[in-house]
Amino acid sequence: MCGIVGAFLRQGSVAEGLLKGLATLEYRGYDSAGLGLLVGERVAVRKKEGRLSELENLLRQDPLPPSPIGVGHTRWATHGEPSDVNAHPHSDQGGNLALVHNGIIENYLELRPELEAAGVVLKSETDTELLAHLIGRELGRGRPPRDAVLAALSRVRGYYAMAVLIGGPKPALFCSRQGPPLLIGRSAAGAFLGSDILALLPHTRDMIALEDGDVAQLTPDRLEIWNGSGERVERPLRRIDWDAEAVDKGGYPHFMLKEIHEQPAVLARTLSGRLESTSGDADLGEAFSDRALAGVERIQVVACGTALHAGYVARYLIEGLAGVPVDLDYASEFRYRQPVLAPGTLALAISQSGETADTLAALRLCKQLGARAATICNVVGSSMVREAQAVLMTDAGPEIGVASTKAFLAQCAAAVLLALRLGRAKGRLSAEQGRVLIEELRLLRPKLESMLSEERVAALRQLADRHRSVKGFLFLGRGINFPIALEGALKLKEISYMHAEGYPAGEMKHGPIALVEPDMTTVVVSSVGPVAEKSRSNIEQVKARGGRVIVVGSDLESQRIAQEAIPVPETSEWLSPLLNVVPLQLLAYHIADLRGCDIDKPRNLAKSVTVE
């Protein structure tokens, strides 16, 4: 959700670096932005509703003096509408501190009347301001800054990552985490904090991920961490190997388009060093060895959004290639249905960030219920990676676009690897069958590259132009490509704001067919395989009712009977989702672009959902 940054430099001014950090985090929220810097012994704040550019305009009109210490924030609104007054940072009565926050303080309705009764005049509608006043009140009682922060945090319930700049003759910078991610790090220039890797990457590659309950103090010379009980603790330092240039658009007009075009290389990284052609197997480390998988009788997948669609693909793969039954749940609902996990269950959480609040909570519940915890994840050192007992990293690199593309493809590729490994471990797949699948995997990269050629992309943009003004879209798929229909619909609605629905094609007759009319485009995902004939029947049914059909896939007969087609190279049925999803990503992108939408910052959305 919101993005927070902070820094304490040895020398020089911190404002420019904080603004650059916020620029890398704006995908987490862009309802407002603000900075809080130390000026003398006091804290000065500048904040503005709207995109980061509005804050930059304000700072040109009303600049802040140079300062070596400060915090910054970009907001995704929860409590209180987007406005100047609700923007972060927030301060206490005396203006002695600047606090930024990502998360939700759940007991704010209890704290608000208590503070008002004590004479506090609240300026905003936010829950965050209450925490600023709690810290300020403790400072007013004479507590040292660290103790004031710990005492205030002991009063709040909920999920938060926060940073607070406390002024005075000895200024202090503190941060804390309970739920949402928070990273800290140092370099020769000073100390830094941020909501994710991207904010710290220009300054250092060595980072510490705070644990729940941790409170850290940052100075140019040291990083000190205490747990919620006030005890000094040490946390592991992790090296991040992401390329700093990955946070640049690289000549593309949008991050999303760049990330779509990165997918052939992403696929290669996800597969690198993991394919064993001789044995027809996948090497996923000791956590997925024959011994580790021997007791796995069932898999419970939990995920949200695009990652859930990757989970659907994983279910088809694992059940089809390994014969292991798979249950799949929206992570946001999993905890509320009193789930029962059978003995021998492997819980599999899928997440790009590894910090999605609902998915993390579901994984923790699975562990409490006795399941072994595994994750498919992209971010080193994230909460899911730290808490899972078996980890399959996707190595997709930083994904900036709010609408996930390359992370999805990497998750699906990881699911193929897991299904292959399980199939060999369970004796369901022979070595020869494994070798055939591996050979098909090796052929995927050039096929992906061919689909991203200039000529193919230009033709797809022309098709998008013909459909950008229709009433809506219906996406249909069968078998392992049913999740791709779901993903195609999600991508389109996320960034173009057009109505789009994804359905299993066999369910069309049970309601969605009522939507079919000339101004409703139906996209059918149909590749060569056992369900292609069924998909052709769905195409004919739509056409018979005056509907217009676009076929995406490798089935030539489906393409022949449809009005329009986006051909996709043929591959194994098991791998077809990795190819079929790409033109749907491009279709969504070009429709949104032609409609003038803000593709990288779609309305109401944020990249990482770290609150319920």
C-alpha angles and dihedrals in degrees: 000000000000120000123226132188136177139173142184111198130197089226141346131045124308102201099088092048092049091051091050089049091051090050090059090048100043090101086071091064138334107185092109142339138209149172132214118196136175112251110184103315094328133082120242122197133198119182137159140185115246135032125345089262089068090057090048089053090051091051091053089054096039108020126194119234117251113280134173095215134051151124133232139195142193113195138223101186121239108148111032130010121276107280142131093260094048092048120105144279100068125192141200127252094277097044091240097135144031118215130189124189142187115195141031130294099213098193095052091119089061095045098045099068090042092057094042090052088054090057100263113150109211116212101187142043093236130114088219095069090062091061091051090054092046090056091044091052092052091049088051089056089060100258117150112252096258093049091045091055093047092047093049093047090051088064098055131079125198141052122315149152109192141172126194131192111205117198131211136096089310105038117202136199118206134172136183140186135209109164109333116079124266128178131192132189146160139223135171087277096057143274128317141189133190147159093252146000096277093066093055099036096089089055107036143353093207109084141168120217109213118228125228110287095019121139117196133191117207125205128161089255104043150007116225123189131192129182123233090276092057094253118143111248139179123225126196120264112228128200114227115207099189116132111249088217089064089080090062123087090233094217096312118122092232137022090233093060091046091051092049089054091047092062099096089056091043090054090051092051093048091052097038115124092356104090119088107192096182096056095030090234143114123246106218098157133256093307089068099035124131089261094050093048097042094096097043108116100155139016126218112200119199123182145128135233117337091000089059089057088053085051090057089052089049091053093055091046098046096044092043100043102028105025091229114139115240129203118198128200139175100249089220090062101033097088093049100059098061093244121214116210120200120228112273094034120153111204111214118195116191119199138145095213100030087223104083101138098218094045093047091050091049092051091051091051090051089054090050089052091055103262124138108245124231133168141197102209143156105208121079113224095014120145095259092048091051095046101040120092092212122037130191109187117204097202092210092146124227114335111204102170110094091221104071118231116143092035089058093051090048091050091052091048090050089050089055090052092049093048090049092049092047092046092054094042092051094044092241093119123051122221089252093052088049092051091051091052092047091052090052089049091054090053094054099082097062089044090053090048091052090053090054096052117131092247094051093046092049091052091050091051089054089052090049089053090056092054105034094101102043122122094252148310135261115199118199131186140159134213115346090355094059089087088053089059088053091049093047091054092046094051092051096049093043097059108018098038089224120142109258132165130192120208141167101261092234089060093058092093090053096071116311093079086075087072094059114115136129092273094052114082117213118204114199119195105210126164131170109283145091095303097048092096091054090051090053089057090053090052092053091048091054093046091049089061096050097263126145117232132204114191119207118189145051101290104113095193091056089050091050095057096041123085092234136014142194104203118215125194115259120254139151113312088239092058099039094099090064090060101033095055094060099070089045089055090050092046091054092045096051095043089052092046093049089049091053096244124160095249101186093043107037116186120274094002135110130191101236119034103208098163131062 
